[in-house]
Amino acid sequence: MKAIASVIALAVLLLVSGNAAAADRTFVIEYKNIALTPARIDVNLNDNVKIVLYNNDTLVLHDFHIDGYNIHRYNITGGSMVWANFTASTAGSFEYRCKFVGHETMKGTLVVKDPNAKTPGPEFVVLLSLVAVVVALTRFRGKRLNR
C-alpha cells in the first residue's frame, strides 16, 4: 500500500505545476499590401500585451479589432502607429482583423494559452502503468501469503 501511495504522490507532483508568472509582451503588427503580419501571436494567460499597429500602406486606411477582448482601433492612417494594451485574461484563440470592405484577407490569430493547464501526456500513461503493476504485484503477493 505504501508503494501505491508513493506512485500516486509522484503522479500528482508531475501533473500539478506552479503558477506561471505574467509577462509583459509587445508585438508589432504591420499593415502592408492588404495583409497583416504576423498572422499569429502567442501569449500566456494573464500576460500584459501591448500591440503596436503600424500602417505601412501609406494611402490606405485600416482598422483593428479583437472582438473577444473588445479591442477596437479605428481609422489607422497610412504611416501611423496606434497601440492596443490589454491583459490576456481569457484563454483561447481570437481572430484579429481589419473590418473594412475588401480587406477580408487582413486577419490573424491571437492565441492565449494557459500554462497551468495540464493535459495528460506520455508521463501520465507511464505513471498509470506503474500504478497498475504495483497494484497487480500487491494483489499477487497477498494471494501467495494467504496460501
Summary of the structure (lengths in Angstrom):
residues: 147
radius of gyration: 25.2
end to end distance: 20.0
largest distance: 90.5
contacts: 373
relative contact order: 0.21
helix: 28%
strand: 37%
